[in-house]
Amino acid sequence: MSQRGSQQQRKPLDRPVSPPPHRASPDASAGVKQDNAVGAFHPGIVHFALAMGGFAIGITEFATMSLLPFFARDLHISAPEAGDAISAYALGVVVGAPVIAVLSARVARRTLLIGLMLFFALMNGLSGLAPDYHTMLALRFLAGLPHGAYFGIAMLVAASLVPLDKRTGAVGRVLLGLTIATTIGVPLANGVGQAIGWRWAFAIVAGLALLTAILVLIFAPRDVADTKASPLRELSALGRKHVWLTLAIGAIGFGGLFSVYTYLASAMLEVTHVSPALVPVALCVFGAGLTAGNIIVPRFADRALMATAGGLLLWSAATLALYPLAATNFWTLIIDVLLIGLGGALATVLQTRLMDVAGEAQGLAAALNHSAFNVANALGPWLGGMAVAAGYGWTSTGVVGAGLALAGFVVWAVAAALAAQDKV
């Protein structure tokens, strides 16, 4: 009797430690093997600390575009050459995400996050001191390396602190840092850059990255590195068809949003015929849509993950298809831009989906999601630019975007059918 009673007493304590069948054990165990109790700080505080890193990353990624004319002038280069600095950063993201995830397989997540933010701070600080074009290119590439790995690991840590049915909300809270950066941080950094010099905008990013490292050091739970982890185990993600399908949904379906966002300012000036002063208003509204999406959508995704992803792709296709009509009037344009921004929550949903299908290769799969979205960031503007160059007009990017969203939906339909067949 005493033995059975002892087992009954232990059972409630053991259940949270054992990972559910559809959740990878490395992800679950990372939230359990800690030197200090997870509950020492409320998950919301940890999520805030992680989101601060997203805020810093969002500013450097988007504000650099708006500061391009200023550092082009100071570095004595043309605007297209200055644009190479943005491409160099994106290339750093694509390369750094998988490489860092694989090589850091045996590094504790808290330690890795701190290291990534310190490196990010250093490279952005040095970017503000770049004396010439080639130095700037190299530093922007290096600054992009931690981007995808930071977000991937930060989201795994955030998800490990909450119940399984709250994971998408946790992921969304980390991404709020990025979306709020597009709404508030980028205009502020741009204003600082214009007022006292573009170099100070990079200094602000470096300071925010240092603050993130300190917050993670103080608030993030001390996890113990998984001794069974290895680069080969992380690379096992590349052998999973559901991982590739999930990445393909984002790489294709999310390209539509970038197609419109990249040429939004030009469309407003040439089609809507508004004052240049109203362009930042539209960009802020877009950021507000992204933020609202990451607050609202996770409530549905945690109940029906794949269905929510499919719904978001159809939502994006519809709102992007309306863009050519909405662009003729400022107020209808603003409403449509807000609705397009809501569809950006697809990134959060797919990040959670990868947690379910990556098996033991959680780190690499999580990081690859951000490589996939940078592919979308290249694909959407490229196809949109081709449509504009072919003479179809600035608003043709909406049609291109709708086509990409529908193409992403086709991939989603294949992924959903195979998921039902394989019961994953």
MINU-274426 format. One record per residue (C-alpha): chain; residue number from 1; x, y, z. Coordinates in pm, 1 decimal, decimal comma, always signed. Each point is the difference from the previous one (the first is absolute). Example, Ala and Ser with C-alpha at 12.3 -4.5 7.8 and 13.67 -1.06 7.14 Angstrom:
<pts>
PT   chain   resi          u          v          w
PT       A      1    +1230,0     -450,0     +780,0
PT       A      2     +137,0     +344,0      -66,0
</pts>
This chain:
<pts>
PT   chain   resi          u          v          w
PT       A      1       +0,0       +0,0       +0,0
PT       A      2     +276,2     +240,6      +91,1
PT       A      3     +175,9      -67,3     -330,2
PT       A      4     -318,3      +61,3     -199,9
PT       A      5      -69,3     +312,2     +202,9
PT       A      6     +351,0     +122,7      -69,1
PT       A      7      -49,3      -57,1     -373,0
PT       A      8     -328,6     +188,1       +9,1
PT       A      9     +168,2     +291,7     +171,0
PT       A     10     +282,1      +15,3     -253,7
PT       A     11     -210,3      -32,6     -310,7
PT       A     12     -134,4     +359,1      -13,0
PT       A     13     +356,1     +130,2      +40,4
PT       A     14     +141,3     -220,2     -273,7
PT       A     15     -254,5      +78,2     -268,5
PT       A     16     +117,5     +349,1      -94,7
PT       A     17     +356,7     -130,2      -40,3
PT       A     18      -89,4     -272,7     -251,6
PT       A     19      -34,4     +147,8     -349,1
PT       A     20     -323,2      -72,8     -186,1
PT       A     21      +35,3     -233,5     -298,9
PT       A     22      -30,5     +278,7     -257,2
PT       A     23     +249,8     +230,6     +164,3
PT       A     24     +369,7      -56,7      -46,3
PT       A     25     +179,0     -105,2     +315,4
PT       A     26     +288,7     +247,4      -38,1
PT       A     27     -248,7     +285,1       -7,4
PT       A     28     -182,0     -123,9     +307,4
PT       A     29     +305,6      -94,7     +199,5
PT       A     30     +154,0     +339,7      -57,3
PT       A     31     -275,2     +145,9     +212,7
PT       A     32      +61,5     -250,3     +280,8
PT       A     33     +377,3      -50,3      +39,6
PT       A     34      +79,3     +324,6     +173,1
PT       A     35     +217,6     +117,1     +285,9
PT       A     36     -265,4     +241,4     +117,5
PT       A     37     -374,7      -53,8       +0,2
PT       A     38     -186,7      +99,0     -313,2
PT       A     39     -257,1     +171,2     +214,0
PT       A     40     +257,0     +232,9     +157,7
PT       A     41     -117,7     +262,0     -246,8
PT       A     42     -337,1      +20,1     -169,5
PT       A     43      +16,1     -126,0     -362,5
PT       A     44     -124,4     +340,4     -113,1
PT       A     45     +315,2     +164,5     +135,4
PT       A     46     +220,3     -250,4     -182,7
PT       A     47     -202,8      +55,3     -317,7
PT       A     48      +52,1     +376,4      +36,8
PT       A     49     +375,2      -48,4      +32,6
PT       A     50       +6,2     -215,1     -314,3
PT       A     51     -225,6     +243,1     -189,4
PT       A     52     +245,9     +280,9      +72,7
PT       A     53     +248,2     -182,9     -224,4
PT       A     54     -265,1      -15,3     -271,1
PT       A     55      -50,7     +375,4      +40,3
PT       A     56     +371,8      +63,1      -58,0
PT       A     57       +6,9     -235,0     -300,4
PT       A     58     -312,2     +159,8     -149,0
PT       A     59     +149,4     +347,9      +19,5
PT       A     60     +328,8      -92,8     -166,9
PT       A     61     -175,9     -201,6     -271,6
PT       A     62     -259,5     +259,3      -99,4
PT       A     63     +154,4     +333,4     +103,3
PT       A     64     +306,9      -68,2     -213,2
PT       A     65     -225,9      +16,0     -306,8
PT       A     66     -131,9     +343,3      +94,8
PT       A     67     +350,2     +130,3      +83,6
PT       A     68     +147,5     -122,1     -328,0
PT       A     69      +26,8     +345,2     -166,9
PT       A     70     +186,1     +141,9     +298,9
PT       A     71     +272,7     -259,3      +35,7
PT       A     72      +30,5      -21,2     -381,1
PT       A     73      +91,7     +369,7       -1,8
PT       A     74     +245,0      -25,2     +289,8
PT       A     75     +173,2     -309,5     -140,6
PT       A     76      +12,9     +159,9     -349,2
PT       A     77     -189,9     -277,7     -174,8
PT       A     78     -314,7      -16,5     -212,9
PT       A     79     -339,8     -101,7     +137,0
PT       A     80       +9,7     -340,5     -179,6
PT       A     81     +342,4      -67,3     +152,7
PT       A     82     -133,7      +96,2     +342,2
PT       A     83     -282,0     -246,0      -60,3
PT       A     84     +261,2     -273,1       -6,9
PT       A     85      +43,1      +54,6     +374,1
PT       A     86     -361,5     -106,6      +49,5
PT       A     87      +52,2     -304,9     -219,2
PT       A     88     +316,6      -84,7     +194,3
PT       A     89     -197,4       +0,1     +325,5
PT       A     90     -267,8     -226,7     -150,9
PT       A     91     +271,2     -235,8     -125,9
PT       A     92     +143,9       -9,5     +350,7
PT       A     93     -339,3     -104,0     +135,3
PT       A     94      -38,8     -280,7     -253,6
PT       A     95     +352,4     -132,9      +60,9
PT       A     96      +19,3      +56,5     +374,8
PT       A     97     -331,4     -157,3     +102,5
PT       A     98      +77,1     -362,9      -94,4
PT       A     99     +376,1      +15,7      +58,9
PT       A    100      -26,2     +138,2     +353,9
PT       A    101     -287,2     -234,7      +85,9
PT       A    102     +202,9     -303,8     -102,6
PT       A    103     +333,6     +104,2     +152,2
PT       A    104     -157,9     +108,6     +330,1
PT       A    105     -199,3     -321,1      +52,5
PT       A    106     +174,0      -72,2     +331,4
PT       A    107       -8,1     +356,7     +133,5
PT       A    108     -256,4      +87,5     +267,3
PT       A    109     -272,3     +217,3     -150,0
PT       A    110      +31,1     +280,6     +255,4
PT       A    111     +375,5      +21,0      -58,7
PT       A    112      -50,9       -5,3     -376,6
PT       A    113     -257,7     +280,7       +8,8
PT       A    114     +232,1     +222,0     +204,1
PT       A    115     +291,3      -71,6     -233,6
PT       A    116     -206,0      +71,5     -310,4
PT       A    117     -119,7     +334,6     +135,0
PT       A    118     +350,3     +105,6     +104,1
PT       A    119     +130,8      -80,3     -348,8
PT       A    120     -298,9     +180,1     -155,2
PT       A    121      +70,9     +306,5     +215,8
PT       A    122     +366,4       +2,3     -100,4
PT       A    123      -65,2      -29,1     -374,3
PT       A    124     -266,3     +273,1       +1,5
PT       A    125     +219,9     +228,4     +206,9
PT       A    126     +283,8      -50,8     -247,5
PT       A    127     -243,1      +58,8     -290,7
PT       A    128      -53,4     +347,9     +139,3
PT       A    129     +375,4      +55,3      -21,8
PT       A    130      +46,9     -143,1     -351,7
PT       A    131     +242,2     +222,7     -191,4
PT       A    132      -72,2     -128,9     -350,6
PT       A    133     -231,7     -206,8     -221,0
PT       A    134     +177,8     -334,0      +18,3
PT       A    135      +35,7      +13,5     +377,7
PT       A    136     -369,8      +80,1      +24,4
PT       A    137      -87,1     -301,0     -217,8
PT       A    138     +206,5     -236,8     +213,2
PT       A    139     -139,0     +132,9     +327,5
PT       A    140     -362,2      -18,6     -119,8
PT       A    141      +54,0     -362,9     -105,2
PT       A    142     +145,9      -81,4     +343,1
PT       A    143     -282,1     +188,1     +174,9
PT       A    144     -254,3     -218,8     -179,8
PT       A    145     +153,2     -328,9     +115,0
PT       A    146     -167,2      -12,4     +348,1
PT       A    147     -344,4     +110,2     -124,8
PT       A    148     -163,4     -332,8      -88,7
PT       A    149     +174,0     -201,9     +270,7
PT       A    150     -103,7     +250,3     +267,9
PT       A    151     -366,1       -4,8      -99,0
PT       A    152       -5,5     -378,8      -37,4
PT       A    153     +152,9      -69,0     +342,4
PT       A    154     -191,0     +282,8     +171,1
PT       A    155     -329,4     -144,8     -119,2
PT       A    156      +91,1     -348,1     +121,9
PT       A    157      +81,8     +144,3     +342,8
PT       A    158     -322,7     +201,6       +4,1
PT       A    159     -209,7     -304,0      -95,8
PT       A    160     +168,1     -218,6     +262,6
PT       A    161     -131,6     +225,6     +279,1
PT       A    162     -370,2      -43,9      -79,4
PT       A    163     -244,5     -291,1      -45,3
PT       A    164      -17,4     -165,2     -343,0
PT       A    165     -327,1     +172,7      -85,4
PT       A    166     +157,8     +343,5      +59,7
PT       A    167     +313,4      -41,5     -213,4
PT       A    168     -111,2     +211,2     -297,7
PT       A    169      -87,1     +286,1     +231,6
PT       A    170     +347,0      -21,9     +156,5
PT       A    171     +164,3       +3,2     -344,0
PT       A    172     -217,1     +295,9      -99,2
PT       A    173     +108,2     +197,8     +306,8
PT       A    174     +365,1      -38,4      -98,5
PT       A    175      -80,0     +119,3     -353,1
PT       A    176     -184,1     +300,0     +144,2
PT       A    177     +342,0     +157,0      +47,9
PT       A    178      +55,0      -13,5     -375,9
PT       A    179     -347,6     +123,4      -91,8
PT       A    180       +8,1     +287,0     +251,4
PT       A    181     +337,4      +97,0     -144,3
PT       A    182     -165,4      +49,6     -340,9
PT       A    183     -267,0     +218,8     +161,8
PT       A    184     +198,4     +209,5     +248,3
PT       A    185     +369,1      -87,2       -2,9
PT       A    186      +71,1      +51,9     -369,4
PT       A    187     -155,3     +351,6      -20,9
PT       A    188     +186,8     +100,3     +316,9
PT       A    189     +331,1     -136,8     -125,1
PT       A    190      -56,3     +171,0     -333,3
PT       A    191      -71,7     +328,5     +177,4
PT       A    192     +315,8      -33,1     +208,9
PT       A    193     +198,8      -87,8     -309,3
PT       A    194     -121,2     +308,5     -185,3
PT       A    195      +41,1     +230,5     +300,4
PT       A    196     +345,3      -94,2     +127,9
PT       A    197     +134,5     -246,3     -256,4
PT       A    198      -68,8     -352,9     -127,0
PT       A    199     +288,8     -141,6     +203,4
PT       A    200     -192,6      +66,9     +321,6
PT       A    201     -284,6     -221,5     -121,3
PT       A    202     +240,5     -295,9       +3,1
PT       A    203     +120,8     +109,6     +343,4
PT       A    204     -359,8      -20,5     +126,2
PT       A    205      -31,1     -353,6     -136,4
PT       A    206     +327,5      -99,2     +168,7
PT       A    207     -126,7     +140,8     +330,3
PT       A    208     -329,5     -189,5      -27,3
PT       A    209     +187,3     -322,6      -76,3
PT       A    210     +217,1      +47,3     +309,6
PT       A    211     -314,4      +63,6     +205,4
PT       A    212     -147,7     -324,5     -136,7
PT       A    213     +309,7     -196,5     +101,4
PT       A    214      -27,6     +140,4     +353,9
PT       A    215     -373,1      -74,8      +24,2
PT       A    216      +50,1     -357,6     -121,8
PT       A    217     +285,3      -44,1     +246,7
PT       A    218     -223,9     +113,4     +287,3
PT       A    219     -338,6     -146,8      -88,8
PT       A    220      +39,2     -299,1     -234,1
PT       A    221       +6,4     -340,3     +175,8
PT       A    222     +342,1     -165,4      +21,0
PT       A    223      -33,1     -308,3     -215,3
PT       A    224     +250,3     -283,2      -20,8
PT       A    225     +136,3      -86,5     -342,6
PT       A    226     -135,0     -324,8     -143,1
PT       A    227     +294,3     -242,7       +6,8
PT       A    228     -165,0     -216,4     -266,4
PT       A    229      -23,8     +290,1     -242,9
PT       A    230     +234,9      +10,4     -297,6
PT       A    231      +32,4     +170,9     -337,9
PT       A    232     -105,3     -324,8     -168,6
PT       A    233     -317,9      -15,1     +207,4
PT       A    234      -85,0     +356,1      -98,2
PT       A    235      +62,5      -83,1     -364,6
PT       A    236     -258,3     -278,3      +26,8
PT       A    237     -261,8     +272,1      -50,3
PT       A    238     +104,9      +15,8     -364,0
PT       A    239     -124,4     -355,8      -48,6
PT       A    240     -356,3      +79,2     +112,0
PT       A    241     -245,8      +79,3     -279,6
PT       A    242     -236,9     +184,9     +233,8
PT       A    243     +280,2     +238,4      +96,7
PT       A    244      +69,1      +78,9     -366,4
PT       A    245     -369,5      +45,1      -78,2
PT       A    246      -44,6     +239,0     +292,8
PT       A    247     +303,2     +202,5     -109,7
PT       A    248     -130,2       +6,7     -358,8
PT       A    249     -336,1     +139,3     +115,0
PT       A    250     +175,9     +297,2     +156,2
PT       A    251     +260,5      +50,6     -273,1
PT       A    252     -270,5      +19,3     -268,2
PT       A    253     -319,4     +109,9     +174,8
PT       A    254     +159,4     +280,9     +201,4
PT       A    255     +163,4     +148,6     -309,8
PT       A    256     -323,7     +174,4      -91,0
PT       A    257      +12,4     +224,5     +303,5
PT       A    258     +356,2     +108,5      -82,2
PT       A    259      -95,6      +61,7     -362,1
PT       A    260     -243,0     +273,2     +104,5
PT       A    261     +196,7     +135,8     +298,4
PT       A    262     +317,3      +59,4     -204,1
PT       A    263     -173,5     +223,8     -255,5
PT       A    264     -265,6     +150,1     +228,0
PT       A    265     +165,8     +343,0      +18,5
PT       A    266      +33,8      +20,6     -378,8
PT       A    267     -363,0     -104,4      -50,4
PT       A    268     -119,7     +264,8     +245,9
PT       A    269     +193,2     +275,3     -178,3
PT       A    270      -73,6     -106,0     -358,1
PT       A    271     -350,0     -152,7      +26,1
PT       A    272     -164,8     +132,9     +316,3
PT       A    273     +167,3     +341,5      -54,0
PT       A    274      +53,0      +83,4     +365,9
PT       A    275     +260,0     +215,5     +169,7
PT       A    276     +327,9     -178,1      +85,5
PT       A    277      -74,8      +88,5     +361,9
PT       A    278     -284,5     -255,9       -2,5
PT       A    279     +221,4     -292,1     -100,7
PT       A    280     +125,0      -58,7     +359,0
PT       A    281     -364,7       -4,2     +112,9
PT       A    282      -74,2     -292,3     -231,3
PT       A    283     +315,6     -181,5     +114,4
PT       A    284     -105,0      +43,8     +363,3
PT       A    285     -348,4     -132,5      -80,1
PT       A    286     +159,4     -302,9     -164,1
PT       A    287     +205,0      -57,0     +315,6
PT       A    288     -314,6      +35,9     +209,2
PT       A    289     -161,9     -272,2     -210,9
PT       A    290     +296,4     -230,7      +58,8
PT       A    291      -17,9      +66,7     +373,5
PT       A    292     -375,2      -57,3      +18,8
PT       A    293      +35,9     -322,8     -198,0
PT       A    294     +256,1     -137,2     +243,4
PT       A    295     -234,7      +74,8     +288,8
PT       A    296     -325,6     -126,6     -152,6
PT       A    297      +92,8     -292,3     -226,4
PT       A    298     +181,3     -219,4     +259,3
PT       A    299     -331,9      -41,8     +185,5
PT       A    300     -132,4     -187,9     -302,3
PT       A    301     +327,1     -172,0      -91,6
PT       A    302      +33,9     -166,0     +339,8
PT       A    303     -336,0     -169,9      -66,5
PT       A    304      +48,1      -89,1     -369,5
PT       A    305     +353,7      +65,5     -119,8
PT       A    306       -5,2     -119,6     -361,9
PT       A    307     -350,8     +131,7      -65,4
PT       A    308     +109,7     +343,3     +121,7
PT       A    309     +302,2       -5,1     -233,8
PT       A    310     -223,6      -81,6     -296,6
PT       A    311     -247,9     +269,7      +99,9
PT       A    312     +277,0     +260,9      +23,4
PT       A    313     +121,6      -82,5     -350,5
PT       A    314     -350,5      +47,6     -141,8
PT       A    315      -36,7     +321,0     +204,2
PT       A    316     +326,5     +128,8     -148,1
PT       A    317     -104,2      -94,5     -352,7
PT       A    318     -327,2     +193,5      +37,5
PT       A    319     +148,5     +313,9     +158,0
PT       A    320     +286,9       +8,7     -249,4
PT       A    321     -239,9      -42,4     -292,8
PT       A    322     -193,9     +303,6     +126,4
PT       A    323     +315,0     +213,2      +12,3
PT       A    324      -15,2     +134,0     -362,0
PT       A    325     -355,4     +123,0      +62,4
PT       A    326      +70,6     +134,5     +348,9
PT       A    327     +311,7     +190,7     -108,8
PT       A    328     -203,5     +262,9     -188,6
PT       A    329     -112,9     +159,8     +327,4
PT       A    330     +208,5      +70,4     +310,5
PT       A    331     -261,0     -120,0     +251,9
PT       A    332      -83,8     -323,7     -178,1
PT       A    333     +374,1      -56,8      -44,4
PT       A    334      +59,8      +42,8     +373,4
PT       A    335     -274,1     -250,3      +85,0
PT       A    336     +135,2     -255,1     -247,2
PT       A    337     +358,6      +45,0     +121,4
PT       A    338     -118,5      -67,9     +355,0
PT       A    339     -176,2     -318,5     -114,7
PT       A    340     +305,3     -113,2     -197,3
PT       A    341     +209,4      +48,3     +313,7
PT       A    342     -230,4     -229,4     +197,4
PT       A    343      +99,3     -283,6     -233,9
PT       A    344     +357,1      +31,9     +124,4
PT       A    345      -95,6     -222,2     +293,9
PT       A    346      +70,9     -291,5     -235,5
PT       A    347     +362,2      +11,7     +119,3
PT       A    348     -108,8      -69,7     +357,6
PT       A    349     -228,1     -286,9      -99,7
PT       A    350     +262,8     -172,0     -214,9
PT       A    351     +259,4      +36,1     +275,6
PT       A    352     -223,8     -201,4     +231,8
PT       A    353      -69,4     -255,0     -273,7
PT       A    354     +373,5      -62,1      -31,6
PT       A    355      +16,3      -85,2     +369,7
PT       A    356     -243,6     -282,8      -68,1
PT       A    357     +172,0     -147,7     -304,9
PT       A    358     +373,1      +55,5      +63,7
PT       A    359      +45,6     -294,4     +234,3
PT       A    360     +324,4      +38,4     +193,7
PT       A    361     +141,1     +263,0     -238,9
PT       A    362     -186,5     +288,0     +160,7
PT       A    363     +275,8     +260,5      -21,5
PT       A    364      +73,3      -34,4     -370,3
PT       A    365     -366,6      -15,7     -102,2
PT       A    366      -85,2     +308,7     +205,8
PT       A    367     +289,0     +195,7     -149,3
PT       A    368      -74,3     -113,5     -356,8
PT       A    369     -344,1     +160,2      +26,5
PT       A    370     +168,8     +339,3       -6,0
PT       A    371     +214,9      -99,6     -295,2
PT       A    372     -321,8      -95,6     -179,5
PT       A    373     -156,5     +338,6      +69,7
PT       A    374     +309,1     +174,3     -131,1
PT       A    375      -42,7     -204,3     -317,7
PT       A    376     -353,3     +141,6      -11,7
PT       A    377     +147,7     +345,2      +57,8
PT       A    378     +209,7      -48,1     -313,1
PT       A    379     -259,4     -181,8     -212,6
PT       A    380     -290,8     +241,6      +53,3
PT       A    381     +182,9     +324,0      -87,5
PT       A    382     +175,6     -168,3     -293,3
PT       A    383     -324,6     -119,8     -161,3
PT       A    384     -176,7     +325,1      +89,0
PT       A    385     +282,8     +198,9     -156,5
PT       A    386      -23,4     -208,1     -316,3
PT       A    387     -370,8      +83,0      -27,6
PT       A    388      +67,2     +371,1      +46,5
PT       A    389     +288,2       -3,9     -249,6
PT       A    390     -223,8     -176,7     -252,3
PT       A    391     -233,4     +300,6       +7,7
PT       A    392     -283,9     -138,5     +210,2
PT       A    393      +21,0     +284,5     +251,2
PT       A    394      +89,9      +39,1     +365,8
PT       A    395     -319,4     -167,0     +123,1
PT       A    396      +69,5     -316,6     -200,0
PT       A    397     +199,9     -109,9     +304,2
PT       A    398     -333,5      -79,5     +163,2
PT       A    399      -89,1     -245,5     -275,6
PT       A    400     +346,6     -156,0      +22,5
PT       A    401      -40,1      -20,9     +377,0
PT       A    402     -339,4     -167,8      -27,6
PT       A    403     +148,4     -254,6     -239,2
PT       A    404     +281,2      -80,8     +243,8
PT       A    405     -246,1      -36,0     +287,9
PT       A    406     -210,8     -241,4     -207,3
PT       A    407     +312,5     -193,0     -100,9
PT       A    408      +83,6      -25,9     +369,3
PT       A    409     -352,6     -128,3      +60,4
PT       A    410      +55,3     -277,2     -254,6
PT       A    411     +310,8     -107,0     +190,7
PT       A    412     -202,4      +21,9     +322,7
PT       A    413     -269,2     -226,2     -148,2
PT       A    414     +262,9     -263,0      -84,4
PT       A    415     +153,5      +34,4     +347,5
PT       A    416     -340,3      -27,4     +169,0
PT       A    417      -92,2     -312,4     -199,3
PT       A    418     +329,6     -169,7      +84,5
PT       A    419      -30,3     +108,3     +363,3
PT       A    420     -342,2     -164,7      +22,4
PT       A    421     +138,7     -311,8     -165,3
PT       A    422     +306,3      -16,5     +227,1
PT       A    423     -193,3     +125,2     +305,8
PT       A    424     +246,9     +276,4      +86,4
</pts>
